[in-house]
């Protein structure tokens, strides 16, 4: 019996490597907890303040450290053990999750607590994320790297589906506190699994060169490759205007669809389903040629989907539009990540991947803050419309101007 193309043998080929299989499992559980915390945190802030601006500000506080410190995290990922960096960042993230959970359970939490812990978690991501992305290349041979990156993205986007849905129902049945505590235990699980993976040596010997030199070296390499440069631009575009709709979703669930945490979970879960499908399709690609075209086309479609979503007030119509937006944005970002990792040499991997993190996750707080402020003045649906239009327009410019046929 022949398997459907989506489930062909090549889809899971990188999982035959034991250490990557362990890492993939731990990441899948850990990022599920992170998405659960993101949703619970957003609902907690909205419950305490009722302000879309505060939602944007809290998201900005959590993501701004990546914008400011992500490049330094990339230097660390190239100079010291990526395994050690992952352990340290997860320990700090675990402690903040447990602390926020206890404050919420005992009804002591205030908005400033949430913002402070968001900054702490964002700082751990800034210094740990480049190491976690680059560490994948140490767990699989090069011929399986593209599949491993795509499966890693699949785990992240499966969590976008399961995490919000679980968090929405837990908040509905109790409050936000248990969600934060559960996330703390997912970090603990990741730390236990990391003990089963042998640490690798750093890619480069520590030298007398300054941090600024190391950052410039990685940035110069990325700038010299037009397709890397263009991919970073599109990834930044996705973070700036493609994904901020998610931070406004508590307001949309309340004001547009007249629902609560359950509706919020449904809306974000629909986006997560699309994201999961996008990652699976990328993992199953037989070739990575043509990724530059995929990046532009999915950016254009994501913008169109967001514009249509802004015009609907019917839940069953909104869900497939969010799924399409999630599919396209995930495919765009994951394709950019894959293209960059295939081109960059290992000794520069941490620094160039940190540019990817800064471009996407670092642009997100700016987009979230702008979207939150804009929603206060022109309404939340109009804000989503503007973001979608910008995404579609600049993606069209990318398709018309960036050369194709990248040699990987």
N, C-alpha and C positions, 0 to 999 in steps of 0.2 A: 504493500500500500504506500503510495507516494504522499509525503507530507505537503501541506500547502506551503507556498513559497515563504510566507511569514515565519513558519516554524521549521525551516530547513536546518540541516545539521550545523551550518556555519554560524547560525544565530548565537549559539552558546559555546563556540569552540574555545574561547579563552578560559572558560570555567574548568577545563581539564587540568589546569595548573593549580595545585593545592593551595598555595599561599594566596593567589589571587581569588580563589573561591572563598577562602576565609575572609579576606579583606572585603570582597563584594558583599558577603552576607552581613558583616558588621556595619558596613556603610549603609546598606539598605535599611537596617533597623535604626541606626543613629539618625539618618536624615528624616526618617518618618517621625521620630521624636522632635526633631527640629521644626518640621512643618507643623506639627501639633502645637508646639510652643508659639510659633509665629501667629497662628490663627487665634489661640487663646489670648495671647498678648494683645492682639488688635482688638478683640472683643472686650477685654478688660479695660483698655484705655477708652474705648467708646462708651462702655458702661459707666465709667467714672466721670467722663467729661462731656460726652455727646458731641464732640467736635471732630470734624474731618481734618481740620488743621493740626490738632494734636495727634491724630493718626499719622499724618505725614511727618510731623516732627519726631515722633517716636521711631518711625521707620528710618528717618534720616540719622537719628542717634545711633541706631544699630548698624547701619551700613557705612556711615562716614569714616569709621576707622579703617575700612578696607581701601577707601579712596586715598586716605592720608598715609597709611602704613603698608599697603599691599606690596609696593615695590621693595621695601625693606624685607618683607616676608620672602620675596623671591630670591633676594641675595642670600638669606639664611638657608633657603632650600638648596642652593647650589654650593654652600660652604660647609654646612654641618649635616649631620644625619637627618634625613627626612623622617625616618622612623621616630627619632627622639622628639622632633618638633610636633609630630602628630600626637604623641603621648602627652606632652606638656599642654598643648592646646585643649585636648579633650578633658584633662583633669580640671582645668580652670572652668571650662564650659559646664562640666558636671556640677561643680560647686555652686555656680551662679544659678543653675536650674533648681537645685534643691533649696537654695536660700529664697528665691522668688516664690517657690511653691509653698514654703512654710509661712512666709509673710501673708500670702493670699489665703491659705487655709485658716489662719488665725485672725483674718480680717484686719490686718495691720497695714496692708499694702496701700500706698499712695502713688499717684502718677509719677512723681519724681523717682520713686524706687524703680518703677518699670523702666524709666529712661536710663538710669544709672546701670542697671543690669543689661539693658540693650547695648550700651557702650562696651561693657565688659565682654559680652558675647561677640560683638563685632570685632573687638580687638583680637580675640582668639582666632576668629576667622581670617583676619588680615595676616597673621603670622603663621597660621596653620594650613590655610587653604592651598597656597602654591605647593607646599610640601606634599599634601595629600594627592593633588593632581599629578605631580611629577613622580610620586612614588609608584604609580601604576606601571611606568616604564621599567621599573626594577623587578616587577613580579611576573612579567610575561615576555617572551621573545618578540622581536620587532614585527614579525609577520602576523602576530596576534594583537598588536597594539591598538589598531583601529577598532577592532571588535571589543577589546577591553574598555577603551574610552567610551564607546557607545553603550556598553552594558552598564558602566558606571553612571552614565547619564540616565539610563533606563531605571536604575535604582532610585536616583534622585527624583525622577518624574513619576515613578510609581508611588513614591512617598507624597508627592503633590496631590495624588488622588486619595490615598488611604489616610494620610495625616489630617487634612482638614475635616474629612468626614468623621473620623474618630474623635477629634477635638470638639467638633460641633456638638456631637451627642453627649460627650462627657460633660461639657459645660452646661448643656440643657438639663442633664440629670443631676448635676452637682454644682460646681463652679469651676473657675479656671485653675485653682490650686492643684488638683490631682493631675492635670495635664502637665504642669511644670515638673512635678515629682516624677511622673512617668518618663519624661524626657531625661531627667537626671539618671535614671536607671539605664536608658539606652546608651548614654555616654559611658557608663560603667561597663556595659557589655562590650562596647568597642575597645575599651582599654584591656579587658580580659583577652579578647581575640588578638590584639596586637602583641601580646606576650607570646603567642604561638607563631609569630612571623619573625624570621631572622632579620635583624637590622642590617642594612647595607652601609658601606662606607660612603662618605660624602663624595660628590662628583669631582670636586676640586680641593686641592690642598689649601689650607688657610695661608694667605700671603699678606705682605705688607701693603697691598693696594687698598685704597680707601673705599668705603661703601659707595660713595658717589661714582667712583670709577667703575665699579661692578654694575651699578644701575645704568650708567651711560653705555657700557658695553652691550648689555642686553637690549636697551632701547635702540641703539644704533643698528644692531642686527635686524630687529623687527622693522625699522624704518626703511632699510634697503630693499626689502622684499615687498613689492607692490601689493601682492595678494594677501600677505600677512597684514599689511597696513590697512588695506580695504576691509579685511575681515574684522579687524579690531574696531574700525569705524562702525560697521554694521552691528557688532555685538554691543558697542556703546549705545547705539541708537535703540536697540531692543531694551536696554536697561533704562534709558532716559524717557522714552515715550511708549514702549511696547508693554512693559510689565507694571507700570504704576496703577493700572486699573485694579490690580489685586489689593493694594493697600486701601483703596476706596470701597472695597466690596462690603464691609460692614454697613456703610452708609447706603449703598445700593440695595442691599438685602432689606434694610429697614424702610427707606424712603420710596424706593421704586417698586419693590416686590412685597412690601408690607409683611416681612417675616422676621425671624429671630436667628439664633445660632444654628438651628437646623437648616434654614434656607441658606445661610452663609456657607455651611458645609457642602450643601448641594451645588451651589454656584462654583465654589473653588474646586470641588470634586470633579465637576464637568470639565473645567480647564485642565485638571490633572489627568483625566482620562485621555484627552487629546495629546497632552505632553508625553504620556506613556507610549501611546501609539507612534508618535514621532520618533522617540528614542529607539523603539523596536525596529521601525523601518530602517533607520540609519544603521543599526547593528547588523541588519540582514543584508546590507548592500554588498554586492560582490566586488565593487570597485569604488575607490574614493575619488576617481576622476569626476570632474563636473561639480565639485562641492561649491565652487565660487558662484556658479549659476543658481544652485539650490539656495544659497544664502540670500541672494537678491530676491528670488521668486517668493520664498517663504516670508520675507519681510513685507513684500507688497501684499500678499494674501492676508497676513496678520493685521495690517492696517485696515484693509477692507472689512475684515470680520469685526474689528473693534468699532468701526463706524456703524455697521449694521446693529451691533449689540447696543450701542448707545440709543438707538431709536426704538427698541422694543420694551414693552412693559409686561410681556407674557413669559412666564418662567420656562415653559417647554420650548419656546422659540429661542430664548436666551441660552439654554444649555448647549445645543449644537454649535452656536456661534462661539461660545467660550471654548468648546472643545476644539474648534478649528483654529482659534487664536492660540490656544495652548500647543496644538500640534505644530503650527508654523513657527512660533517663537522658540520652542524647544529645538526644532530641527535647525533653525538658524544658529542658535547659540552652540549646540552640540557639533554642528558642521564646522563652525569657526574654530572650536576647540580642537577637533580632529585634524583639520587642515594645518593648524599651527604646529601641533605636536608631531605631525609627519615631516614637516620641513625642518624644524629646529634641531640642532645637535644636542646631545644629552648634557654637555657641560654648560649650556645656556638655558636649559629647559625650565628651571625654576624661575629665572628672571623673566623670560618671555611669557611663561604662563601667568606670572604675576601681573603682567600687562593685560592679559586676558581677564583676570579677576578684577583688576581696577577698571577696565573698560566696561565690563558688564555690571558687576556688583557695586563697583565704585560709582558708576553713573546712576544707579538705581536710587540712592538717597536724594540726589539732586532732583531726579524726576518725581520721586514720591513727595518731596517737599513742595515742588512747584505744583503738582497735581492737587495736593491737599489745600494749598493756598488758593489755587484757581477755582476749586470746587466751592469754596466759601463765597465766591463772587459771581460765578456764572452758572452754578448748579453742577452737580456731579455728572449728569449724563452729557452735558455740553463739554465737560472736561475730557471725558473718554472720547468724544467725537473729535476734538482737536488733536489729541494724542494719536488717534488712529490715522487721521489725515496726514500728519507730519511723517509718521512711519511709512505710509504708502508712498508719499511724494519722494522722500529721500531714498527709499528702496528702488524706486524707478530710476532715479539719477544714478545709483550704483549700477543697475543693470545696463544702462546706456553708456557708461564711461569706463568701467573696470574691464581690463582684458581677460579673456577666457583661456581655457586650456592650460591650467597650471600643471607643471610637471612635478609630480610628487616622487 
